[in-house]
Amino acid sequence: MVALVRNSELEGMRSTIRQLEDRFNRRFEYPYMFLNDEDFTEEFKKGIRAMTKAQVYFGKLPASHWGLSEYVNEDEVQAALKRNKDRYIYGGSYSYRLMCRYQAGFVHKHPLLKDLEYYWRIEPGVSYFCDLPYDPFKYMKDNKLVYGYTISPMEIAETVETLWDTTRKWMLENPKLLPEKSFIQWAVNEKSKYTMCHFWSNFEIVDLSFYRSEAYESYFQSLDRAGGFFYERWGDAPVHSIAAAMLLRKDQIHWFEDVGYHHPGYAHCPNKPEMLAKCVCSGRENYMYRSMCNRRFGSTNDVPKSRALELAALPDKA
């Protein structure tokens, strides 16, 4: 379980660990890995270790993984921050953009993760509502799943104005990296309009061979060269989600419906009686059963590579 976290977020991180231990990890004792662009304080380390019997690792981000992309102009980035400050949340935040770029392209490259097959991204200050009596990593492996999520909202359109256009250009330039079948029509409709649907990546369980693949790395590099992490506010969630839809089949993507979860903004509480019996949450927290993106996931099927390339060749129908 891996978190990118600041020293100042100790109490929120302790709260998350307490819930993970109670709901799941006291039975399995999977290790925790904490990453920071600064050195962790002894107070942070002591506070974290007090919450679990599992192994705990602390790592500092390599300098080459954190900072302004070499492909963007600093003056233009500052102008974009000023221009977007009042357009949307984190519109003027430089640090938020650093975080999104890191999570999209570098977290899986940290030395601490080099021997991991799967990772579960965790965040400070979130809530886990339900007991999880089984091992989700084993479930992923046994069922040949690659990407797992629990909430799928729509992205703020103004933050990703050129993301799909940049993506489809990459698809057309790299057809050999595309699979024979993919779930791309979840991310864009039949007219090649970006649906804004994404998997909320503050919770994700992922087979790391996906992020380490030639196709994903090539895709990320094309996005980084385009500059949208800084000039717009491309989040790691839409990047991961488009990549998953574009490079995976539907049967490789899994909704952890039984993982009741809250991150500021959205909450999911399962409504099936056998799941809800293991949870402490209510119907007021059932966003996913109202989510257009969740309904679209259920009704959308894989398409062949030829159809994916047809969609990429169409202009985005605004």
N, C-alpha and C positions, 0 to 999 in steps of 0.2 A: 504494500500500500504506500503510495507516494504522494507527497504534498510539497508544493512550492509555497513557502510561507515566510513571513517576516518575524523578527523577534517580538515586535509589538503585538502579534496575534497569538501570543502564548495561551491566553485564557480561552479564546475561541477554539484553538487547536486541542487543548485539553478536554474541552466539552465534547468535541467530535470523537476523540479517542475513547472517552468514557462510554459513549453510546456504542461505538463499534465493538468495544470489548464486551459490553453487556449483551449486545444483540448477536454477536458473531464470533469475534476473534479470541475470546477466552477459551473457546473450544479448539481452535486451530493454531493459534499463536503464530500467524504469519508476521514477518518483520515489517516494521515501518521505516520509511526513508524520507527524510526531510531535507529539502533543498532551499538554498537562499543565495542571493547575490552578494550578501555580506556574511561575515563569520557569525555563527550562532553564539549567543552568550551562554555562559555557564548556567545562568538562571533559566534560560529556555531549555537547555538540555536536561537539567535536573527536574524541571517541571514536567517535561514529557516522560522521562524515564519512570517517574513516580506513578504514571497512569497505567502501565502495562508490564507484564512479565515477558512479553515478546522481545526479540532483538530489535534494537533501535539504531539507526545509522543517520549521521548528519553529514551533509556535503555542501560545499560551496560551488557555485556555478563557474565553469571555466570562463575566463574573460572573453574568449572568442565566441561564446554562445549568448552573451548578454550585451546589448547595446544597439546603437544605430546600425542599420544595415548598410553595407558598403555601396548598395545600389541606389541610395536616396541622397538627396541634397539637404543638409541640415537647415538652411535658411527656408527652403520650401516646406520642410516638415514643420518648422515653427509657424509659418504662415498658415498651414493647414490646421494646426492646433488652435490658432486664434480664430480661424474661419468657422471651425466646427464646434467651438466651445459650448455654444448655446443651442446647437442643433439636436443633440442627443446625449445620453448619459456617457460620461467619460470622454466627451467630444474633445476636451482640451487637455486630456491626461496623457502625458508622455510615458509615464511608468506603466500605465495600463497597456499601451501598445507594445512596450518591451515584453510584458508578460504574455500577451497573446502570441507574439512572434516566437517567443521561447517555447511555449506550450505546443505550438503548431509544428515547429521544426527541430527542436533541440532536446526536449526533456528525455526522450528515449535514447539520446546519445550520451547522457551523463554516465561517467564511469561506474557509479553505484548500481546502475541498471543493466550493466553489460551482460550479466548472466541470467537475467530474468526472462522467462517465457511470456508472462502476462504481468500487467500492472493494473491496479485499482487506484484511480485518482481520488484523493480525498481533499477536503477543504476545511478551513476553520469556520466555526460558527454555523454549521449545518445540523440538521436533525435526521436521525434514522428512527422511524416509527415502529419497525417490525422486527421480530426475531427472525433470524436467518439460520435455520438449523442445518443447512447443507453447505457444501463448499462450492462457491460460484466459480472458482478457478477450475476445479475438476469438472463442473458442469459444462463450462465453456469448452474444455479440452475434449471431454467425452462426446460432445455433440458437434464438434468441428466448427465451433462458433469463433468469429474473429472480433466482432465489436458488440459490446453490451452497453445499454443505456437505461435510464428510468424516466426521463422527462424529455419531450420533444416539442418545443414552442416554435414560434416564428421569429426570425431575426428582424431587427429594425432596418428597414430598407435603405435608409440614408447611410448606414455604416458599411454597406457592401455594394455600392453603386456599380462597380465594374468587376466584381468578383466572378460572376458567371461568364461575362465576356472574356475575361482572362482565362478562365477554365476551359471554355470551349476552344479557344485558340490552341491551348496545350493539347487537347484531345486530337484536334486535327493534325497537329504536328507530330504526335506520338501514337499513332494507331496501333503500333506493335505492342505498346505497353498496356493496352486495354484488354480486359478479359472477353471471352466469347459471349458471356451473358453478364448483365449488370442490373442494378436497381436504380439506375440513373433517373428514371422517370418519376421517382419519388421527389427528387430535388428540383426537377423542371417538368412542366406539363407538356402535353402533346404539341403545343405551339412553341416550345422552347422558352417559355417564360419561367424564370426562377421563382419557385414557390415560397422561398424564404424559410422553408422547413429545415430544422437542424436538430441534432441530438445535443442536449445541454451537457457540455463536456466537463462541467464541474463534478459530475459523476460519470465515469466511464470505466469499463473493464475491457481491456484490449489485449489481443494477441500481438505482442510487440514485433513479431515478424512482419506484420502489416506496415507499421511505421518505418521499419528498416528496409522495406522492399525498394527495388529500383524504381518502380512506378511511383510510389509515394514520394520518394526523395526527389525525383525529377519534377513532380508536380509542385512540391514545396519550393524548390529552387526557382521555378518559373514565377510563382507568386511573389517570392522575395524580390526577384528582379523587377517585377512590376511596381513595387513600392506601396501597395495598398494597405499593408499593415500600418503604415505611418501616414500616408496621404489621405487615406480614408480611416476606417477603424475596423479592419477585418479581424474578426475574432477567431480564436482557435476552434471554437465550436462549429461555425459554418464551414471552416476549412476541413476539419476532420469529417464532418458530415457529408459534404460533397464528395470528398475522397472515398468515403465508405460506400456511398451510393454509386459512384462511378467505377469503383474497382472491385466491389464485392457483389455477391448475389444476395437476394433477400434472405435465404436460409442460412446465411453466415452472420446475420445481424439479429440480435436478441433484445427484446424488451423485458427487463427484469420487473415485471408487473408486481411481484410480491415484495419488492424493496420499497417500502414507504419512505419518502424522502422529502425534505424541505431545504431549499436554498432560498435566501431572500429573493422574492419575485414570484416563485412558483412552488407548489407542493403537490405531491402525489400520494394518495392514500388508496390502497386497493379496495375494491368494492365486492369482490367475490368472498362469500362467507368463510370459506376455508382459509383464505389469505388474511382477511380482516381479523379473524380470531387471534392471530399472532401479533396484532398491531395495537398501538395506542394513538388513534387519529380518528377523524370524523369525515362525513361526506362533504363538509365545507372545503376539504383539502383534496378534492378529486379532479384536479385540473385536467389530467390526461384523458378522462372520459368526455371532456368537452373539447379537446384539442383537435383542430382541423388536421394537423400534421399526423396525429395518431390515427385518425380516420383514414387519411390518405395512405398511411403505411399499410393498413389492413386491406385496402381496395386496389393497391398497385402491385403489379407483377414485374418480373424481370423482362428485359428486352435484349435482343441480340446485339452484337457489336455494330452491325450495319445500321440498326435503328439509332443506337447511341451516336454514331457519327452523323447521321441525318439530322438529329437534334442539335448537334454541335455546329453544323453548317448553317442552320437557320438563325437569323437575327433574333435577339431577345425581343419578344413581343410585349412592349410595355403597355 
